[in-house]
Amino acid sequence: MDDFAEFYLSGKDAVFRAVLAAGGGDRAGAEDAVAEAYARACARWATVRVHPNPTAWVLRTALNVRRSVWRRLRREVLGDLPDRAAAEAERDGGLRRELAALPRRQREVVALRLITDLSVAETAELLGIAEGTVTAHLHRAVQSLRHQLAPAGLAALNPTREVA
């Protein structure tokens, strides 16, 4: 079990940051999803240990847990469920708000590529999409973030910046 303890301690923070960013800033939801993913990894450690990328396995599991929780809540609650992640991002402002505004797949790609530092190939495998799709999502996300976060005065200085 020491193997698992080392694995957990070495990767838990990066996995949490990735799930937090992919989930739009919902800290409690990210903590729950990461805890559940690591609990599942521990229970299946003999299998997870020999996986080509155990951290990717945990990330995928945590992201799936997040999706399952939201789906279940939406089914159980009548009407529209307020987006707690977006509300938290509004309070925090800046980058969190803009990350939360990105489409889910773009948030996931940003979290995996930029926060967790997975390769394009690892990200594609983890999300079950083509490498070119990963690159396209990352490009769109970065362009959107630059557009939203750049000070208004810099817009004129950046000729490649798209104007909405």
SVG drawing of the C-alpha trace seen along z (x, -y; Angstrom):
<svg xmlns="http://www.w3.org/2000/svg" viewBox="-40 -52 46 58">
<polyline fill="none" stroke="black" stroke-width="0.4" points="0.0,0.0 3.0,-2.3 3.1,-2.5 -0.4,-4.0 0.5,-6.5 3.4,-7.8 1.3,-7.9 -1.5,-9.8 0.9,-12.3 2.8,-13.0 -0.3,-13.7 -3.2,-14.8 -2.6,-18.5 -2.2,-18.6 -5.3,-16.3 -7.3,-18.6 -6.3,-21.8 -7.2,-20.1 -10.6,-19.0 -11.2,-22.4 -10.5,-24.2 -12.4,-21.7 -15.4,-22.0 -15.5,-25.8 -14.2,-26.6 -16.5,-24.5 -14.0,-23.8 -16.2,-21.5 -17.3,-19.5 -13.7,-19.1 -12.6,-17.9 -15.4,-15.3 -14.6,-14.1 -10.9,-13.8 -11.5,-12.0 -13.8,-9.5 -11.4,-9.0 -8.5,-8.2 -10.7,-5.9 -11.6,-4.0 -7.9,-3.9 -7.0,-2.6 -9.6,0.1 -8.3,1.2 -4.6,0.4 -3.4,3.7 -5.0,2.7 -4.4,-1.0 -0.7,-0.6 0.0,1.1 -2.0,-1.3 0.2,-3.2 -0.7,-6.5 -2.2,-6.0 -2.6,-9.8 -4.6,-10.0 -6.8,-7.2 -7.5,-9.1 -8.2,-12.3 -10.6,-10.6 -12.4,-9.0 -12.6,-12.3 -14.0,-14.1 -16.6,-11.3 -17.6,-11.5 -18.1,-15.3 -20.3,-14.7 -22.3,-12.0 -23.0,-14.2 -24.3,-17.0 -26.5,-14.7 -28.0,-13.2 -28.6,-16.6 -30.3,-17.9 -32.6,-14.9 -33.5,-15.2 -34.2,-18.9 -37.2,-20.3 -36.5,-23.2 -33.0,-24.6 -30.3,-24.0 -28.4,-27.2 -24.8,-26.8 -22.9,-26.9 -19.6,-26.8 -20.5,-29.9 -21.7,-31.7 -18.5,-31.0 -16.5,-32.2 -18.5,-35.4 -17.5,-36.1 -13.8,-35.3 -13.8,-37.1 -10.9,-37.1 -9.6,-33.9 -12.0,-31.6 -15.0,-33.4 -13.6,-33.2 -12.7,-29.5 -16.2,-28.8 -17.6,-30.5 -15.7,-28.2 -17.5,-25.2 -17.0,-22.0 -14.6,-20.3 -12.4,-23.4 -12.2,-23.6 -11.2,-20.0 -8.5,-20.5 -7.1,-23.6 -7.1,-21.7 -5.3,-18.7 -2.9,-20.4 -2.0,-23.6 -2.6,-22.7 -1.7,-19.0 0.8,-19.3 -0.3,-16.2 0.8,-15.9 -1.6,-16.3 -1.6,-12.5 -2.3,-11.8 -5.1,-14.4 -6.7,-13.0 -6.6,-9.5 -7.9,-10.6 -10.9,-12.4 -11.5,-10.0 -11.0,-12.5 -8.5,-13.0 -5.2,-14.8 -6.3,-17.5 -9.5,-18.1 -7.4,-18.6 -5.3,-21.2 -8.3,-22.9 -10.1,-23.1 -6.9,-24.5 -6.5,-27.1 -10.1,-28.2 -9.9,-28.3 -6.7,-30.3 -8.0,-32.8 -11.2,-33.3 -9.4,-33.8 -7.0,-36.3 -9.9,-38.2 -11.8,-38.3 -8.9,-39.0 -6.9,-41.5 -7.3,-45.1 -9.5,-47.0 -6.6,-49.4 -4.5,-46.4 -7.1,-45.4 -5.9,-48.1 -2.3,-46.9 -3.0,-43.3 -4.0,-43.0 -4.6,-39.2 -7.2,-39.6 -10.6,-38.8 -13.3,-41.5 -16.7,-40.2"/>
</svg>
